[in-house]
Amino acid sequence: MILSPIWLPASLLAGLFQAWRTALQQRLRKELSVSGAGLVRYAFGAPFALVMAAAWLGGHGLSMPAPTPAYLGLAAAAGLAQILGTALLILSFGYRGFVAGTAFSKTEALMAAIAAAAFFGERLPWLAWVGIGAGVVGIVLLSLPAGGSGWRDLAKGVVQPAALCGLGAAALFALTGLLVKHATEHLALADPIAAALVTLAIVMLLQTAMHGGWVTVREPATWRALARNWRNSGLVGLLAALGSACWFTGFATAPVALVRVVGQVEIFFTIGFAHLYLAERVRAREAGGLLLIAAGVVLALLSA
């Protein structure tokens, strides 16, 4: 059920902020490990998330409700799923580049739709399912290795490291969205945007504690590298907080799968950042696959 029309601009802006943030993370990979490049979004994003949540609560005269154990469990599980998904996404970039890695991760819309329908009773209009199908066909095109065609090459493409990492990231991001939605439902706030922003702040704090603790023990030098790159790290944190605020707002006000499908508009921004910011070339077949994914976004919008 759609609770507010804000889900649509939130989903579109989430795609922009996420593509921008991920491009910056990819550049930070030259200075940081995979784990460090993932940590930066939480460690530097949490302060921004806290400010946004406090400003919204204060501006609307709301008070922070006491979180229940069930809520904290859902928030921690969502945070862990996102940490692991981000690590897999960054790994996928190293195999076939920024565009292909991002596109594989966009299968999360299909995974979220199936999981939401099977376990949480969310239903989508048939046109939204057609849009998801168009996105899957686009992913199939991206799965084919360079110069390949046919089912044999498709099978090889699906099991290549970039695809496996991207699909793994998609599954974890789909799980993150569902867990976040149900976490916000456990928070005693009638305002869904307030619930989304509070949940974002709590999830990012938990992520910083979990991931930061692991890095402190296993990769202590990562903290020094983050400090040296504080300007870029701070920008990644800001974009991560803005993007996640938009995602969480979308999840709180509309079906998760619909938000994820519309959020695939990120692909347009990904092509732009890959070409202009990371100097990556996009092959014709990849562009065709990405356009099919974008067509799925349009169909989802029509269905809503």
N, C-alpha and C positions, 0 to 999 in steps of 0.2 A: 504494500500500500504506500502511495506517495503522500507524505505528510506536509510537504511544503515545496513550492516551485523553486526554492533556492538550490535544490539538488542539481539542477541543470547547469547554472553558471559555476557552481562549486566543482562539478565533474570536469567541465571544460578547463577551468583554471588549474585544477589538479594536474591535468595532462601537461600544461605549459610549465608549471613549476617543477614537475617531476623530470621532464626532459632536460630542462636547464640544469637542475641539480645533478642529474646523472652524468651529464656531459662534464661538469666540473669535477665530479668524483673520478671520472675516467682519466682526466688530466692529473689529478692527485695521485693516481696509481704509479706515476713515475717516481714519486717521493715516498709512497707508503705501501705497506703490504695490503693484501686483499682485506684482511681484518681491520687494518687501520683506516682504509678508505671507507669501510662500512661504519666504523665507530664514529667518524667525524659527524655524520648526520644526526646522531643521537646526542653526543656529548656537547656539540655546539648548538644543536637545535632545541634542547630542553629549556634553556633560559628564555628563548623566544616563545616557546609554547606556554611557559608559566606566565609570561607577561600578557599574552593574548587571553588566556583563561581568566586571569585576575581582572583584566580590563573589561571583559564582557560581563563577568559576574558583578563587578562593582558598578558598571554603567547601567545594569538592569536591576539593581537592588536585590541580587540573589546571594545566598550564602552557600558555601561549600558543604554538601551533605557528607555524612560519615560513610566511607566506602565499606561495603560488606566483604566478608571473605570470598564469597562467590564472585563478586565484581573484581576483586584484586587478582583472583585466580585467572579469570578470563583476560584481564588486561596483561598479566604476565605471560600467558600463553600466546596472546596476539603479538606482544613484543618479541618473544623468542622466535616465533614463526617469521616475523619480518626481518630479524637479524640474519637468520639462516638464508632467507630468500634473497636478501641484498647481497650476501656473500656469493651465492650462486650466480646472480646476475652479473656481478663484477667479473667473476671468473669467465663467464660466457663471452664477454667482450674480448678477452685475450685470444679466443679461438677464431672468431669470425667477425669481430668488429662491433662497434657501437650499435649500428642499425639492426643487424641480424640478431644480436643478443637481445635487444629491446623487443623486437618483433616476436621472437620465441616466447618471451615472458608474457606477451599479450594474450596468449591462450588462456590466461587466468579468467577471462570473461566466461568462456565455455565451462571451465571447471567450477567457477562460482555458481553459475546458473544451474548446473546439474546437482551440485551439493546442496544449494539452497532449496531446490525443488524436492530433493529426496529426503532431506533431514529437517528442514525448517518450514516446509509448506509454502515457500514463495512461488508465485506463478507469474509468468511473463506472457504478454500478447504474442500471437504467432509471428507477427512481423519482426519482433525482437529476436525470435529464434532464427528467422531467415537471416537477419543481420549477423548473428553469431556464426551461422553457417558460412556466410561470405568471408568472415574473418578466418575461419578454419581453412578454407580453400587458399586464402592468402598465405597462411602459415605453411601449408603444403608446398607452395611455390618456393618459399624461403628455405624449406627443408632440403630441397634438391641441391647437391653440391655443384660447384661451377662446372658447366659443360655437361651435366647429367640430365637424363630424362628417363621416364618409365618407372615401373614399380620397383625394380631392383635398385636403381639409384635413389628412389624415394626412401626405401628401407635403410639404405646406407646413410642417407641424410638425417633420418630421424634418430639414429643411434650415434651420430657424431657428437663429440664432447660439447660443442656449442649448443646443440639442440637439447641434449640431456640436461645441461646446466640451466638453460633457459626455461625448459619445461618444468624442471624442479622448482625454479624460482616462481613460475606461474602458479604451481600448486600451493606453495607456501604463501604467496600473496593473496590467493583466493581464500585460503584459510584465515589469513590475517583479517580480511574484510569481514568475514562472517563472525569471527570472534569479537571484533570491535563493535559490530552492530549489536551483538547480544550483551556486550559489556555495558554499552550506553543504556540499554533497556533495564539493566539492574541498578542504574544510578537514579536516585530519587530527585530528579530534576524534570519539571514539566517542559522546559524549554529545550528542544532537541539540539540547538546549536550550542547552548551552554554545556549540555551533556557531552557533546562531541569534543569541545575544547578542553573540558576538564579531563576527559578520557585521554586525549592526546598528551596533555601534560604528564599525567600519571604513567602512561605507557612509555613515554620518552625517558622519564626518570628511572623507571624500572629497567629499560634497555641500557641506559648509561651505567647503572649499577651492575647488571649482568655482564654486558660486553666489556665494560671498563675494568671490571674485576678480572676477567679472563685475560685481557691484554696486559694488565699490571703484572700478572703472574708469568705469562708466557712470552710477551713481547714488550717489555718495559721501555725499550727504545722508541716505540711507537708514539708515546706521549711527547717525547722531545721533538720528534718529526712533526707532530701536530702543532706544537708550539711555534716551530720555525715557520710553518705555513699558516699562521693564524688568520691572515686576511682571507685567503681562499677557503680555509676551514670555516671561518665565520660566515662567509657567504653561502657555503653549502648548508650550514646549520639553519640559516634564515630561510633558504629556499625549501629545505626539508620540512621545517615547521609550517611554512605557508602551504606547501603541497599537501602535507598530512592533515592540516586543518581542513582543507577543502575535501580531501577524501573522507575524513571522519564525518564531516557535515553531510556529505552525500549519503554515506552509509546510514546515518541516523534518520534521514528523511525520505529515503527511497529504497527499493530492493537493491541489494548489493550487486547482483548481476547486471542490472540496468546501469548502475553507476559505472561499473567496470567497462561495459561496452562503450558508453559515451566517452569515458576517459581514454579510449583508444585513439582519440584525436591527438594524443601525445605523439603518434607516429608522424604526423605532419611536422611537428616541432623537432622530432628526432632527426628527420631527414635534413632539416635546415641546420641544426647544430652539428651534425656529422659532416656536412659539406663545408660549412663556413668556419666552424670552431675547431673541429678535429681533423679537417682536411682528408676525410674518408670519401672514397668514390662509391656511388651506389649503382649496382648493375641494373640493367633494364628489367630483368626478371624480378629482382628484389623490389624495384619500384612498383611493378605490377602487383606483387603480393601485398605490398603496403597499401596500395590504393584500394585493393579489395577489402582490407581490414578497415580502411576509412569508410568504404561504402557501407560496411556493417554498422558504423557509428550513425550514419544518416538514417538507415532503416530503423535503428533503435529509437532515434529521435522521433521519427514518424509514428512509431508504435506508442510512444508516450504522449 
